[in-house]
Amino acid sequence: WDVRYAANKSYCEDLTEGKFSWVIIHGILRENSMGTSRIMSILKQHTTSDHLKKFCCQVLESLGVKKDTFSYLETLEKQLTQQIADLGGNDQFSRIVKALSPSKIE
């Protein structure tokens, strides 16, 4: 199943499908505050161009969206870890949270 699932996924699939993911919304809001709309323009195109998708990723990174996303995920991880502890702990769930940690990415 994983192989078939991965084969059907594409690079920056949200841009191709025109989806408003958390990262895309954050980038659009950041751009709007600056008076630009490059991300929204790319999103509207439903592009399959890897070149254009890479450009959009560069724009997102230059806006600090990647950094903000990782920071937000780290905050959520800490909150979830604390909630598990507050509820008496759960080794299996704690291992899952640790495996999905943003620190494991990149």
C-alpha angles and dihedrals in degrees: 000000000000092000093051092044092051092046090057093050120088136200110282091355092179090067093050091049095041092237123166101226122175090260093049093047091048090051093047091051091048091049093047090057087056094046097248132112109190094131094050090048091053092045092053091056095062084217126198091189110119088200092058092043091052089050090052090050089052090051091049091049093047088053090055093246095131092051092046092049093053091046091051092048091050090052091051091048091053092048092049092047090051092048091052090052092046090054093054100273133272118214096200094049091045090054091051092050090048092049090052093046116137087231087070091061120090 
